[in-house]
């Protein structure tokens, strides 16, 4: 089976193509629901062995639909879905895949141990019980009923179920939603361990910090299409410039109090945008040093300077427009 | 460009599925037993009803050759097993569907039939539990004489008789949203039990009720259960089996259509 490499909807980003083999792929997949809603529009996405890919996007962007298609819970209107080169509904493909979904309510009157044993039993070569408990941080609560657990503990049990089969490919749909900072960081550490063991992880998340710290590759989707993809650093720099004009160079955000009018700022080489907010002006520039020099020459009273690298949040908002 | 491919030894589907099915069944039964809102009502209702209507009110009464306590035992046994099937499957599956729990199970290599059959089998186990409890109450408290053959026939009818109602539960779970599933199930279960003659023997109901009873699967199973004691009053044994079989096919058809609709929307 060959893997299609072209991603027709993506803005070409100079990503060094990961050399690993394709583990899962969506190939020009369109998903149209009977009510006419197009959740995915000719979307192509390839996961390669050993990488963590974060699928990022506002609510309704098509993240969950993409994950459902990859899990074989839904079939595409057109296009092809493959997991380990097979149909995602194939039993052998499922045997190598682990899934963590946002579950509203799991059977509450089963003990943590029973849940894990049940899921271990589904897989031909499951992870050792003790390892699952250790990795998911469940020791001490194994005999509790699921219904008695706190939100964070429930998330950890669901994480344990995703690992039960010792899968090579793991889908984590919003794995840390509702967790406090401490549990969230603990789960990140566990996800990093998975990757260290050569697992491939697809992560969907609302938390940009999560994508930033875990993923080697971020795919931003909106309205069923890929808006951009690349390393976290690339996505950040891309989001803060006008898409299509990105020519490299690191983008900086300058905030300061200045009397220079916006039109004059925009004439300074490197500046891509300038907005006034009360006493402060925010300037995006690709040549921070020369821009600063010029601004200081133009306005001797300029003060309160703050220079930042753009965060993923800025890129995300710039790329997906003004959603919620 | 290489693509990871599957390199898996072939598994015998049966040797792989059987242990999964057995474990799934065991945990489903344990889970339902522990869920008191389920086990107390599903076992409690027929027990309390039988205690009042079969034992307290009719102790030792005979109508002709028919022992009332024994007659009512058959009716409430059916009432109990129908409840176990409708609530165990109907409400249980609707809950799993609504919560996304079923999605998680479907994405795993669990054979889907293991899940459905496990739910079906635990309904049968609850049916056997209820029938045995009622029989025990009848013998010890209601002076019911029950031969072992009669008890064995009751159990055999329970195992088979639960199936049409399991199918009905499937159809309900796929059609009705979880939030309203318990209410709607009760709205079907209780009238269906009454109209099928499970609460009050059919001969005491108005004539038009006796006519529509033929449409009730509860009527057919009730008559078969009475037949196990030699008490059947209306229709032939074969006609009741046909009735149950037709109802099962109807429910499977509805469930199949509902499943297709769900799949199209997913």
HADDOCK unambig.tbl for C-alpha pairs under 7 A between the chains (distance, minus, plus):
assign (segid A and resid 1 and name CA) (segid B and resid 3 and name CA) 6.57 0.50 0.50
assign (segid A and resid 2 and name CA) (segid B and resid 1 and name CA) 6.90 0.50 0.50
assign (segid A and resid 2 and name CA) (segid B and resid 2 and name CA) 6.97 0.50 0.50
assign (segid A and resid 2 and name CA) (segid B and resid 3 and name CA) 6.57 0.50 0.50
assign (segid A and resid 3 and name CA) (segid B and resid 1 and name CA) 6.81 0.50 0.50
assign (segid A and resid 3 and name CA) (segid B and resid 3 and name CA) 6.70 0.50 0.50
assign (segid A and resid 21 and name CA) (segid B and resid 2 and name CA) 5.25 0.50 0.50
assign (segid A and resid 21 and name CA) (segid B and resid 3 and name CA) 5.02 0.50 0.50
assign (segid A and resid 21 and name CA) (segid B and resid 4 and name CA) 5.74 0.50 0.50
assign (segid A and resid 22 and name CA) (segid B and resid 2 and name CA) 6.78 0.50 0.50
assign (segid A and resid 22 and name CA) (segid B and resid 3 and name CA) 4.78 0.50 0.50
assign (segid A and resid 22 and name CA) (segid B and resid 4 and name CA) 5.86 0.50 0.50
assign (segid A and resid 23 and name CA) (segid B and resid 3 and name CA) 6.59 0.50 0.50
assign (segid A and resid 23 and name CA) (segid B and resid 4 and name CA) 5.47 0.50 0.50
assign (segid A and resid 33 and name CA) (segid B and resid 265 and name CA) 6.21 0.50 0.50
assign (segid A and resid 34 and name CA) (segid B and resid 265 and name CA) 6.49 0.50 0.50
assign (segid A and resid 71 and name CA) (segid B and resid 107 and name CA) 5.74 0.50 0.50
assign (segid A and resid 72 and name CA) (segid B and resid 107 and name CA) 6.88 0.50 0.50
assign (segid A and resid 73 and name CA) (segid B and resid 107 and name CA) 6.67 0.50 0.50
assign (segid A and resid 74 and name CA) (segid B and resid 266 and name CA) 5.49 0.50 0.50
assign (segid A and resid 84 and name CA) (segid B and resid 3 and name CA) 6.98 0.50 0.50
assign (segid A and resid 84 and name CA) (segid B and resid 4 and name CA) 4.93 0.50 0.50
assign (segid A and resid 84 and name CA) (segid B and resid 5 and name CA) 4.69 0.50 0.50
assign (segid A and resid 84 and name CA) (segid B and resid 6 and name CA) 5.85 0.50 0.50
assign (segid A and resid 85 and name CA) (segid B and resid 3 and name CA) 6.39 0.50 0.50
assign (segid A and resid 85 and name CA) (segid B and resid 4 and name CA) 6.20 0.50 0.50
assign (segid A and resid 85 and name CA) (segid B and resid 5 and name CA) 5.08 0.50 0.50
assign (segid A and resid 91 and name CA) (segid B and resid 109 and name CA) 5.68 0.50 0.50
assign (segid A and resid 92 and name CA) (segid B and resid 6 and name CA) 6.84 0.50 0.50
assign (segid A and resid 92 and name CA) (segid B and resid 8 and name CA) 6.68 0.50 0.50
assign (segid A and resid 93 and name CA) (segid B and resid 6 and name CA) 6.93 0.50 0.50
assign (segid A and resid 94 and name CA) (segid B and resid 107 and name CA) 6.74 0.50 0.50
assign (segid A and resid 94 and name CA) (segid B and resid 108 and name CA) 5.78 0.50 0.50
assign (segid A and resid 94 and name CA) (segid B and resid 109 and name CA) 5.18 0.50 0.50
assign (segid A and resid 95 and name CA) (segid B and resid 108 and name CA) 6.97 0.50 0.50
assign (segid A and resid 95 and name CA) (segid B and resid 109 and name CA) 5.41 0.50 0.50
assign (segid A and resid 99 and name CA) (segid B and resid 104 and name CA) 6.89 0.50 0.50
assign (segid A and resid 101 and name CA) (segid B and resid 104 and name CA) 6.56 0.50 0.50
assign (segid A and resid 103 and name CA) (segid B and resid 99 and name CA) 5.65 0.50 0.50
assign (segid A and resid 103 and name CA) (segid B and resid 100 and name CA) 5.17 0.50 0.50
assign (segid A and resid 103 and name CA) (segid B and resid 101 and name CA) 5.87 0.50 0.50
assign (segid A and resid 104 and name CA) (segid B and resid 99 and name CA) 4.40 0.50 0.50
assign (segid A and resid 104 and name CA) (segid B and resid 100 and name CA) 6.38 0.50 0.50
assign (segid A and resid 105 and name CA) (segid B and resid 99 and name CA) 5.05 0.50 0.50
assign (segid A and resid 105 and name CA) (segid B and resid 101 and name CA) 6.86 0.50 0.50
assign (segid A and resid 106 and name CA) (segid B and resid 101 and name CA) 5.91 0.50 0.50
assign (segid A and resid 109 and name CA) (segid B and resid 31 and name CA) 5.33 0.50 0.50
assign (segid A and resid 109 and name CA) (segid B and resid 34 and name CA) 6.21 0.50 0.50
assign (segid A and resid 109 and name CA) (segid B and resid 35 and name CA) 6.27 0.50 0.50
assign (segid A and resid 110 and name CA) (segid B and resid 31 and name CA) 5.87 0.50 0.50
assign (segid A and resid 118 and name CA) (segid B and resid 23 and name CA) 6.92 0.50 0.50
assign (segid A and resid 118 and name CA) (segid B and resid 24 and name CA) 6.97 0.50 0.50
assign (segid A and resid 121 and name CA) (segid B and resid 20 and name CA) 6.19 0.50 0.50
assign (segid A and resid 122 and name CA) (segid B and resid 20 and name CA) 6.41 0.50 0.50
assign (segid A and resid 122 and name CA) (segid B and resid 109 and name CA) 5.74 0.50 0.50
assign (segid A and resid 122 and name CA) (segid B and resid 110 and name CA) 5.17 0.50 0.50
assign (segid A and resid 123 and name CA) (segid B and resid 109 and name CA) 6.54 0.50 0.50
